[in-house]
Amino acid sequence: MVLVKPTLAAAQLRGSLTQYLTTTYALADEDTPLALERFLGDLETGIFRGPYLRIRTPFHPADEGRRAALERQPSFTPWRHQAKAWERLSTYKGTAEPTLVTTGIGSGKTESFLIPVLDHCRRQKSLGRRG
């Protein structure tokens, strides 16, 4: 098994990409390739400012009690952030509140606002109301 240190791998990748980008294009002006190389290689203002460490925390399932914000429950167990959004956005037991949901990709942000909207529409339809 070969172990690779992330910082060394990032430096090697940065070096390879810099070499590729500076040699791929035939830049006639003598100063332009040097400026491009300085831009690509500068750790403060260049294109590569890293390496970056991405820490992704797990999403937590909602407690059963949190699901009571909707009249009709979806068939899946929501994440905690979805259930909190449903509590704020639902009109089932009161007025909806302004809400901003920021979380990772694939975490169900769309369902965070869409489920309360659909719940509201279903309730309004059953009451014979429009809008």
N, C-alpha and C positions, 0 to 999 in steps of 0.2 A: 504494500500500500504506500502511495506517495502522498505525503502531507505537504500542502502548499499554504504558506502564510498569506492571508488576504492582502496585506500591504504590499508584499513583493509581487503578487499576481496583479494587483492594480497598477503598480509601477511599470511592470512589463507590458501590460495592455496599453497603458498610456503611451509608453515609448513606441510600441508597434504602430498604434494609430497615428501618432505624430509623424513617424517616419513615412507611413503610407500617405498621409494627407500632404506632406511637404514634397514628396517625390512623384506623386501621381499626376500633378498638374504642372505643365511646362510653363512656368512663369518667366517671362522674358526679362522683366526689370530686375536688376540685381538686388535691390532693397526689399522687394515684395516677399520673396521666399524667407528672408531673414525675419521680417516683421511677422509673417505667418508662424514661423517656428517659435518666435518669442511669445506670441499670443497663445499658441497651443501649449507651450511649456510653462507658462507663468502659473504658479500655484495659487496666487491671490486673485488675479483677474482673468486668467486664461479659461479655456473651454473645459478643462478638467480640474475640478476643485474637489478633491476627495482623497482617499476613498471614503465613501459614505457607508455608514452603518445603519441598517434598517432593522428596527426592532418592531416586530409585529406581535402585539398582545392578542390573546385569544378573545373571541366574543363570548359573552356569557348568556346562557338562556335566562329568560324572564321567569320570575316567580309566578306561581299560579294566580295569586291575588292581583297581579298587575294586569292580567288579561281582562279584568272586569270592565275596562273602560269602553268596550264595544258591546253593542247589543248582540251581534252575531260574531262568534269567534272563528278565525280562519282555521284551516285544518292542520296547520303546522304550529310548532312551538316557536314563538318569536324570540329574538335576541332581546336582551335587557334594554338596549337603546331604542329598539323598535317599540317595545311596550311603553317606555317613557314618552316617546313621541305620540303614541296613540292616546295616552292620558291627556296630553296637552291639546291634541288636534281633534279629539272626538267631540261630537255635539250630542252624544247619547245622554249625558247627565249634566250638561251645561254648555257654556260657550267655549268655542275653540280659542286657544291662545297662540300668539305668534311663536313659531318654533323654528330652530335651525338645527339640522342634523348633520354633523361632520364625523365621518368614520371611514374606514378602509373600503377598498374596492371589493365588491362581492358581499358586502355586509347587510344588504337589504335596505338601503336608503330609500329606494323607490317605494317599497312596501310600507316604510315608515309613514309616508304621507298618503299613499294611495288607498290603503286599507280603511283608514277613517273616512276618506272621501266616499268610497263605495258603500260603507256602512251607513253614512248619512243619506246618500242617494236612495238606498234601498228603503230606509225608514220613511223618507219623504214620499216615495212612490206608494208605499203601503197606506199612507195617510191621504193619498190622492192629491198631493201638492206638486206644483211645478217649481223648478228652480232651486 
